[in-house]
Amino acid sequence: MTTTINCEYQNPINLGTLEMPDFEFQNQVCSSTNNYFQEYQVEINGTTTPFIFSNVWSGPAITLITFAFVMMIFVIFISIFSFVARKKISIQRKQ
């Protein structure tokens, strides 16, 4: 699957000198050929700025989510085990 992202840079500003120009652009407008990339409008300091986010999971994100899931299962297992063990011990002491 090939995705083409077309970007147009607008409003060039020379941050350098006439001898050594260093042009930067104030605006960047992008569009893609499919919905693989989604554009969102984000408001920062009263101005609306477009951001493009990819719908792809990265390796560190998958690692972090997996670690959090394993820790959550571990905590639930330990909680259930300690609850059952306490109930079993209290039943044995009563007999």
N, C-alpha and C positions, 0 to 999 in steps of 0.2 A: 504494500500500500504506500503510495507516494502522496505526500502532502506538500502543497506549495503555499508558502506564505509570502504575500506581496506587501512590501512596506514602502511608504512614501515619506520622505523626510522633508519637513517644512520649516521655514523661517531660519535660515543660516545666520549665525553670529560669528564674527571673527574675534576670537579671544587672544590671538597673537598680534603680531605687528605686520606692517606692509611687507617687510623683508622676509619674515617667517610667519605666514598665515597659519592659524589653527582654527578651523571652522568647526563649530558645534551646532546642533540643530535643536530648536525649541520644541517641535512637535514631531511625533512619529505616528502615522496612521497605517495600520496593518489589516489585512484581510486574508483568509485562507480558503482553500478549495473545498474543504469539508468541515464537519463539526468536531474534528479531532482537537482543535484548539478553540477555546471559548473566550470571548472578549467581555470583560466586566467593566463597568464604570465605577470608579472609586473616587470619593470626594475627600480631598486633602486640603486643609486650610482654605475652605470655601471655593476651591476650584475642582472641577471634575476631570479626572485623568483616566484614560483607558488602560487596562492591564490585560494581558493575554496569558491565560493559564492552560497548561497542558493537562489532558485527562489521563496521565500515565502515573503509575505508582513507581516510586524510585526504590532502590535497594535499602537505603537507611530508613525510609518510612515503613517498609514491610518488616524490617528487623525490629523497629521500635514497637509496632503494633503487635507483632508476634510475642515479643518479650512481655508487653503489658497483658496480653491475653493469658500467657502461661502463668504469670504472677497472680492474676485474678483467680484462675483455676486452683492454683496452689493455696491461696488464702482461703478460698471456699472449702477446699478439701480439709485443710487443717482445722478450720472452725467446726465443720461437721464432725470430724474425728474426735476433737477434744470434747464436744458436747456429748457425743455417744459414750466416750470413755468415762466422763464424769457421772453420767446416769448409771452406767454399768457398775462403777465402783460404789455409788451410793446405794444401789439395790443389794449388792453383796454385803455391805456393812449392816444393813437392816436385818438380814437373815441370820 
